[in-house]
Amino acid sequence: MDIKEYFARISYRGSYDKLDLATLTDIFQHHIRAVPFENLSIHCGESIELDLEASYNKIVRRNRGGWCMENNHLLSWVLKTLGYDVTLLGSRVYVPEYDAYAEEIDHLLLKVVLDEKSYIVDGGFGMAYQLWEPMELVSGTDQLQTPGIFRLVEESGVWYLEKVKRKQWVPDQSVSSSHNVDKEVCRRVYLFTLQPRDIEEFRSSNSHLQTAPDSLFVTKSICSLQTVDGVRALVGWKLTEIKYNFKDNMDLVEIRILADEEVDKTLKEKFNITLGKKFVPINTSRLSLF
């Protein structure tokens, strides 16, 4: 870990000598605004590796993003290097189309203990359900963040993450037919326990998610990046840009369908990604990511 090289990648110029919540939050926000949540490797004929060196080279040196097992694994290395108390946790993501959680752990997140308080740090969920701040590990308390209200609920040792959504305004209704607008007030995101995990426990899921024909990541090419006031995402050929709390507790949602020849340019201009191999967009799943 070359911490200065990592900080240059995320454009972080603040101090990091104090292991406090403000510093943790600042580094975290720089990470999610610089490093996309993306699965483009799958659709470029590449495999996604769990090796830390591979994730470091991909994200820091090649200016790419990654999914949870790359982003949060790298972030854990960063925070441990700085001296934070970090534990890997595993979660099972909620799948709305089945109204059920995944059967096996399929998402990596972090627990950070700071001043005798525990926080959930997750820089690898992406889209509109990406946390913007560490969440204190307390049950039943609404925690307001820019993307909306998040809360953790604990039941018999199992923790559930939920997000309360704002209403959304989509000016161009002609492209919003599959957009999940005003259908949900609260979205379940995932469930997890506080059982410490080792990265080896994610190898099966890492392989399954990039090879199974019904995997969300096989049926959709995804690239999302948090901005200073919202989030942008390219799913297949659909570019969605959201501005949070645009007016009257409402998010502004702008959608555009790209032509094939616009995709690579958009990845560069909107996400700072240049791919070295031929990218084939796909969006065959009906599952809404918003």
GUDREN-257139 format. One record per residue (C-alpha): residue in one letter; x negated, y, z. Coordinates in steps of 0.05 Angstrom, whole numbers, plus 5000, padded with zeros to 4 digits. Example, Ala and Ser with C-alpha at 12.3 -4.5 7.8 and 13.67 -1.06 7.14 Angstrom:
BEGIN
atom resn: A, px: 4754, py: 4910, pz: 5156
atom resn: S, px: 4727, py: 4979, pz: 5143
END
This chain:
BEGIN
atom resn: M, px: 5000, py: 5000, pz: 5000
atom resn: D, px: 4971, py: 5066, pz: 4977
atom resn: I, px: 5018, py: 5111, pz: 5016
atom resn: K, px: 4996, py: 5174, pz: 4980
atom resn: E, px: 5008, py: 5142, pz: 4913
atom resn: Y, px: 5078, py: 5121, pz: 4936
atom resn: F, px: 5093, py: 5191, pz: 4962
atom resn: A, px: 5071, py: 5220, pz: 4895
atom resn: R, px: 5119, py: 5172, pz: 4861
atom resn: I, px: 5179, py: 5197, pz: 4902
atom resn: S, px: 5154, py: 5270, pz: 4903
atom resn: Y, px: 5150, py: 5270, pz: 4979
atom resn: R, px: 5107, py: 5326, pz: 5005
atom resn: G, px: 5130, py: 5329, pz: 5077
atom resn: S, px: 5092, py: 5307, pz: 5139
atom resn: Y, px: 5094, py: 5235, pz: 5163
atom resn: D, px: 5055, py: 5236, pz: 5227
atom resn: K, px: 5118, py: 5236, pz: 5270
atom resn: L, px: 5158, py: 5171, pz: 5273
atom resn: D, px: 5224, py: 5206, pz: 5282
atom resn: L, px: 5293, py: 5203, pz: 5250
atom resn: A, px: 5284, py: 5267, pz: 5211
atom resn: T, px: 5221, py: 5241, pz: 5177
atom resn: L, px: 5253, py: 5173, pz: 5164
atom resn: T, px: 5313, py: 5206, pz: 5132
atom resn: D, px: 5271, py: 5253, pz: 5090
atom resn: I, px: 5229, py: 5196, pz: 5062
atom resn: F, px: 5291, py: 5154, pz: 5050
atom resn: Q, px: 5327, py: 5209, pz: 5011
atom resn: H, px: 5266, py: 5222, pz: 4968
atom resn: H, px: 5264, py: 5148, pz: 4952
atom resn: I, px: 5336, py: 5141, pz: 4930
atom resn: R, px: 5332, py: 5204, pz: 4887
atom resn: A, px: 5268, py: 5181, pz: 4852
atom resn: V, px: 5274, py: 5105, pz: 4847
atom resn: P, px: 5335, py: 5080, pz: 4809
atom resn: F, px: 5375, py: 5019, pz: 4829
atom resn: E, px: 5370, py: 4979, pz: 4765
atom resn: N, px: 5370, py: 4909, pz: 4735
atom resn: L, px: 5343, py: 4928, pz: 4667
atom resn: S, px: 5288, py: 4875, pz: 4669
atom resn: I, px: 5340, py: 4821, pz: 4661
atom resn: H, px: 5364, py: 4853, pz: 4596
atom resn: C, px: 5294, py: 4863, pz: 4570
atom resn: G, px: 5276, py: 4790, pz: 4575
atom resn: E, px: 5234, py: 4799, pz: 4639
atom resn: S, px: 5241, py: 4763, pz: 4706
atom resn: I, px: 5249, py: 4800, pz: 4772
atom resn: E, px: 5196, py: 4778, pz: 4822
atom resn: L, px: 5198, py: 4783, pz: 4898
atom resn: D, px: 5123, py: 4792, pz: 4905
atom resn: L, px: 5107, py: 4858, pz: 4940
atom resn: E, px: 5049, py: 4874, pz: 4894
atom resn: A, px: 5094, py: 4863, pz: 4833
atom resn: S, px: 5147, py: 4908, pz: 4862
atom resn: Y, px: 5095, py: 4961, pz: 4879
atom resn: N, px: 5066, py: 4960, pz: 4809
atom resn: K, px: 5134, py: 4962, pz: 4777
atom resn: I, px: 5165, py: 5017, pz: 4819
atom resn: V, px: 5105, py: 5060, pz: 4838
atom resn: R, px: 5058, py: 5052, pz: 4779
atom resn: R, px: 5105, py: 5038, pz: 4722
atom resn: N, px: 5158, py: 5088, pz: 4744
atom resn: R, px: 5214, py: 5037, pz: 4744
atom resn: G, px: 5269, py: 5021, pz: 4794
atom resn: G, px: 5293, py: 4955, pz: 4821
atom resn: W, px: 5349, py: 4920, pz: 4858
atom resn: C, px: 5356, py: 4911, pz: 4933
atom resn: M, px: 5303, py: 4857, pz: 4940
atom resn: E, px: 5252, py: 4901, pz: 4905
atom resn: N, px: 5272, py: 4969, pz: 4932
atom resn: N, px: 5283, py: 4951, pz: 5005
atom resn: H, px: 5224, py: 4902, pz: 5008
atom resn: L, px: 5179, py: 4958, pz: 4983
atom resn: L, px: 5211, py: 5008, pz: 5030
atom resn: S, px: 5199, py: 4961, pz: 5089
atom resn: W, px: 5125, py: 4959, pz: 5070
atom resn: V, px: 5123, py: 5035, pz: 5067
atom resn: L, px: 5156, py: 5043, pz: 5135
atom resn: K, px: 5114, py: 4989, pz: 5168
atom resn: T, px: 5051, py: 5022, pz: 5140
atom resn: L, px: 5073, py: 5087, pz: 5173
atom resn: G, px: 5085, py: 5051, pz: 5239
atom resn: Y, px: 5161, py: 5042, pz: 5241
atom resn: D, px: 5192, py: 4981, pz: 5274
atom resn: V, px: 5226, py: 4947, pz: 5214
atom resn: T, px: 5264, py: 4881, pz: 5208
atom resn: L, px: 5291, py: 4850, pz: 5144
atom resn: L, px: 5365, py: 4831, pz: 5147
atom resn: G, px: 5409, py: 4793, pz: 5098
atom resn: S, px: 5480, py: 4810, pz: 5078
atom resn: R, px: 5536, py: 4782, pz: 5036
atom resn: V, px: 5566, py: 4832, pz: 4988
atom resn: Y, px: 5641, py: 4841, pz: 4982
atom resn: V, px: 5669, py: 4824, pz: 4913
atom resn: P, px: 5735, py: 4861, pz: 4901
atom resn: E, px: 5758, py: 4818, pz: 4843
atom resn: Y, px: 5757, py: 4757, pz: 4888
atom resn: D, px: 5775, py: 4795, pz: 4952
atom resn: A, px: 5719, py: 4757, pz: 4986
atom resn: Y, px: 5647, py: 4762, pz: 5008
atom resn: A, px: 5592, py: 4723, pz: 4974
atom resn: E, px: 5582, py: 4654, pz: 5003
atom resn: E, px: 5507, py: 4662, pz: 5013
atom resn: I, px: 5464, py: 4722, pz: 5030
atom resn: D, px: 5454, py: 4762, pz: 4966
atom resn: H, px: 5431, py: 4830, pz: 4991
atom resn: L, px: 5370, py: 4852, pz: 5030
atom resn: L, px: 5374, py: 4911, pz: 5079
atom resn: L, px: 5331, py: 4938, pz: 5135
atom resn: K, px: 5340, py: 4951, pz: 5209
atom resn: V, px: 5295, py: 5004, pz: 5239
atom resn: V, px: 5289, py: 5014, pz: 5314
atom resn: L, px: 5272, py: 5085, pz: 5334
atom resn: D, px: 5273, py: 5114, pz: 5404
atom resn: E, px: 5310, py: 5053, pz: 5430
atom resn: K, px: 5365, py: 5061, pz: 5378
atom resn: S, px: 5376, py: 5016, pz: 5318
atom resn: Y, px: 5391, py: 5042, pz: 5248
atom resn: I, px: 5411, py: 5008, pz: 5183
atom resn: V, px: 5367, py: 5032, pz: 5126
atom resn: D, px: 5389, py: 5010, pz: 5057
atom resn: G, px: 5356, py: 5041, pz: 4996
atom resn: G, px: 5377, py: 4987, pz: 4948
atom resn: F, px: 5452, py: 4985, pz: 4939
atom resn: G, px: 5459, py: 5039, pz: 4886
atom resn: M, px: 5520, py: 5068, pz: 4852
atom resn: A, px: 5571, py: 5106, pz: 4895
atom resn: Y, px: 5562, py: 5060, pz: 4955
atom resn: Q, px: 5490, py: 5079, pz: 4967
atom resn: L, px: 5476, py: 5105, pz: 5037
atom resn: W, px: 5444, py: 5174, pz: 5038
atom resn: E, px: 5421, py: 5170, pz: 5110
atom resn: P, px: 5402, py: 5116, pz: 5160
atom resn: M, px: 5465, py: 5092, pz: 5196
atom resn: E, px: 5462, py: 5084, pz: 5271
atom resn: L, px: 5481, py: 5013, pz: 5289
atom resn: V, px: 5544, py: 5028, pz: 5329
atom resn: S, px: 5612, py: 4996, pz: 5318
atom resn: G, px: 5675, py: 5034, pz: 5299
atom resn: T, px: 5645, py: 5103, pz: 5292
atom resn: D, px: 5656, py: 5143, pz: 5229
atom resn: Q, px: 5589, py: 5169, pz: 5202
atom resn: L, px: 5599, py: 5225, pz: 5152
atom resn: Q, px: 5549, py: 5229, pz: 5096
atom resn: T, px: 5551, py: 5267, pz: 5030
atom resn: P, px: 5578, py: 5208, pz: 4990
atom resn: G, px: 5635, py: 5198, pz: 5039
atom resn: I, px: 5650, py: 5168, pz: 5107
atom resn: F, px: 5613, py: 5104, pz: 5124
atom resn: R, px: 5627, py: 5061, pz: 5184
atom resn: L, px: 5601, py: 4997, pz: 5215
atom resn: V, px: 5649, py: 4950, pz: 5250
atom resn: E, px: 5625, py: 4892, pz: 5292
atom resn: E, px: 5666, py: 4829, pz: 5304
atom resn: S, px: 5638, py: 4769, pz: 5342
atom resn: G, px: 5566, py: 4785, pz: 5321
atom resn: V, px: 5583, py: 4799, pz: 5248
atom resn: W, px: 5576, py: 4871, pz: 5224
atom resn: Y, px: 5617, py: 4900, pz: 5167
atom resn: L, px: 5599, py: 4962, pz: 5127
atom resn: E, px: 5657, py: 5002, pz: 5098
atom resn: K, px: 5662, py: 5067, pz: 5059
atom resn: V, px: 5722, py: 5114, pz: 5061
atom resn: K, px: 5730, py: 5144, pz: 4992
atom resn: R, px: 5751, py: 5213, pz: 4969
atom resn: K, px: 5799, py: 5224, pz: 4913
atom resn: Q, px: 5767, py: 5230, pz: 4845
atom resn: W, px: 5781, py: 5278, pz: 4788
atom resn: V, px: 5765, py: 5251, pz: 4719
atom resn: P, px: 5774, py: 5308, pz: 4668
atom resn: D, px: 5771, py: 5262, pz: 4607
atom resn: Q, px: 5824, py: 5209, pz: 4619
atom resn: S, px: 5811, py: 5177, pz: 4551
atom resn: V, px: 5749, py: 5142, pz: 4578
atom resn: S, px: 5774, py: 5125, pz: 4648
atom resn: S, px: 5819, py: 5066, pz: 4633
atom resn: S, px: 5775, py: 5017, pz: 4671
atom resn: H, px: 5753, py: 5067, pz: 4722
atom resn: N, px: 5778, py: 5052, pz: 4792
atom resn: V, px: 5810, py: 5119, pz: 4809
atom resn: D, px: 5855, py: 5129, pz: 4870
atom resn: K, px: 5867, py: 5054, pz: 4878
atom resn: E, px: 5827, py: 5047, pz: 4942
atom resn: V, px: 5822, py: 5089, pz: 5004
atom resn: C, px: 5770, py: 5045, pz: 5037
atom resn: R, px: 5721, py: 4997, pz: 5005
atom resn: R, px: 5688, py: 4940, pz: 5042
atom resn: V, px: 5615, py: 4939, pz: 5021
atom resn: Y, px: 5582, py: 4880, pz: 5055
atom resn: L, px: 5576, py: 4840, pz: 5119
atom resn: F, px: 5513, py: 4821, pz: 5156
atom resn: T, px: 5485, py: 4795, pz: 5222
atom resn: L, px: 5424, py: 4819, pz: 5261
atom resn: Q, px: 5387, py: 4753, pz: 5249
atom resn: P, px: 5317, py: 4772, pz: 5226
atom resn: R, px: 5302, py: 4747, pz: 5156
atom resn: D, px: 5239, py: 4730, pz: 5118
atom resn: I, px: 5232, py: 4749, pz: 5045
atom resn: E, px: 5226, py: 4674, pz: 5027
atom resn: E, px: 5300, py: 4666, pz: 5047
atom resn: F, px: 5319, py: 4711, pz: 4988
atom resn: R, px: 5283, py: 4672, pz: 4933
atom resn: S, px: 5343, py: 4628, pz: 4916
atom resn: S, px: 5389, py: 4688, pz: 4912
atom resn: N, px: 5338, py: 4728, pz: 4872
atom resn: S, px: 5335, py: 4672, pz: 4821
atom resn: H, px: 5410, py: 4659, pz: 4819
atom resn: L, px: 5431, py: 4731, pz: 4810
atom resn: Q, px: 5388, py: 4739, pz: 4747
atom resn: T, px: 5406, py: 4673, pz: 4715
atom resn: A, px: 5477, py: 4652, pz: 4733
atom resn: P, px: 5525, py: 4665, pz: 4674
atom resn: D, px: 5577, py: 4695, pz: 4721
atom resn: S, px: 5528, py: 4739, pz: 4760
atom resn: L, px: 5547, py: 4813, pz: 4760
atom resn: F, px: 5475, py: 4828, pz: 4741
atom resn: V, px: 5477, py: 4782, pz: 4681
atom resn: T, px: 5543, py: 4809, pz: 4656
atom resn: K, px: 5526, py: 4883, pz: 4667
atom resn: S, px: 5464, py: 4923, pz: 4653
atom resn: I, px: 5460, py: 4974, pz: 4710
atom resn: C, px: 5418, py: 5035, pz: 4724
atom resn: S, px: 5439, py: 5085, pz: 4777
atom resn: L, px: 5404, py: 5142, pz: 4811
atom resn: Q, px: 5424, py: 5188, pz: 4868
atom resn: T, px: 5420, py: 5263, pz: 4854
atom resn: V, px: 5419, py: 5323, pz: 4900
atom resn: D, px: 5495, py: 5328, pz: 4898
atom resn: G, px: 5520, py: 5261, pz: 4872
atom resn: V, px: 5502, py: 5200, pz: 4832
atom resn: R, px: 5493, py: 5181, pz: 4759
atom resn: A, px: 5497, py: 5112, pz: 4729
atom resn: L, px: 5490, py: 5078, pz: 4663
atom resn: V, px: 5529, py: 5012, pz: 4660
atom resn: G, px: 5525, py: 4981, pz: 4592
atom resn: W, px: 5538, py: 5041, pz: 4546
atom resn: K, px: 5580, py: 5080, pz: 4597
atom resn: L, px: 5546, py: 5139, pz: 4630
atom resn: T, px: 5581, py: 5162, pz: 4693
atom resn: E, px: 5561, py: 5224, pz: 4732
atom resn: I, px: 5594, py: 5240, pz: 4798
atom resn: K, px: 5589, py: 5305, pz: 4837
atom resn: Y, px: 5609, py: 5292, pz: 4909
atom resn: N, px: 5660, py: 5337, pz: 4944
atom resn: F, px: 5667, py: 5380, pz: 4882
atom resn: K, px: 5728, py: 5415, pz: 4911
atom resn: D, px: 5782, py: 5403, pz: 4963
atom resn: N, px: 5753, py: 5336, pz: 4987
atom resn: M, px: 5751, py: 5310, pz: 4915
atom resn: D, px: 5694, py: 5281, pz: 4874
atom resn: L, px: 5684, py: 5302, pz: 4801
atom resn: V, px: 5675, py: 5242, pz: 4755
atom resn: E, px: 5650, py: 5254, pz: 4684
atom resn: I, px: 5644, py: 5194, pz: 4637
atom resn: R, px: 5614, py: 5188, pz: 4568
atom resn: I, px: 5605, py: 5128, pz: 4523
atom resn: L, px: 5537, py: 5127, pz: 4490
atom resn: A, px: 5519, py: 5105, pz: 4420
atom resn: D, px: 5464, py: 5053, pz: 4415
atom resn: E, px: 5413, py: 5104, pz: 4392
atom resn: E, px: 5426, py: 5147, pz: 4454
atom resn: V, px: 5412, py: 5094, pz: 4506
atom resn: D, px: 5335, py: 5097, pz: 4510
atom resn: K, px: 5335, py: 5173, pz: 4508
atom resn: T, px: 5387, py: 5176, pz: 4564
atom resn: L, px: 5346, py: 5128, pz: 4607
atom resn: K, px: 5286, py: 5174, pz: 4599
atom resn: E, px: 5323, py: 5240, pz: 4609
atom resn: K, px: 5371, py: 5220, pz: 4664
atom resn: F, px: 5333, py: 5165, pz: 4701
atom resn: N, px: 5260, py: 5178, pz: 4683
atom resn: I, px: 5253, py: 5107, pz: 4657
atom resn: T, px: 5216, py: 5085, pz: 4595
atom resn: L, px: 5222, py: 5011, pz: 4579
atom resn: G, px: 5165, py: 4974, pz: 4547
atom resn: K, px: 5209, py: 4920, pz: 4516
atom resn: K, px: 5273, py: 4918, pz: 4475
atom resn: F, px: 5333, py: 4933, pz: 4520
atom resn: V, px: 5400, py: 4902, pz: 4503
atom resn: P, px: 5458, py: 4937, pz: 4542
atom resn: I, px: 5516, py: 4894, pz: 4565
atom resn: N, px: 5581, py: 4906, pz: 4603
atom resn: T, px: 5627, py: 4845, pz: 4599
atom resn: S, px: 5649, py: 4842, pz: 4672
atom resn: R, px: 5714, py: 4878, pz: 4690
atom resn: L, px: 5690, py: 4892, pz: 4761
atom resn: S, px: 5688, py: 4967, pz: 4777
atom resn: L, px: 5625, py: 4992, pz: 4810
atom resn: F, px: 5657, py: 5056, pz: 4834
END
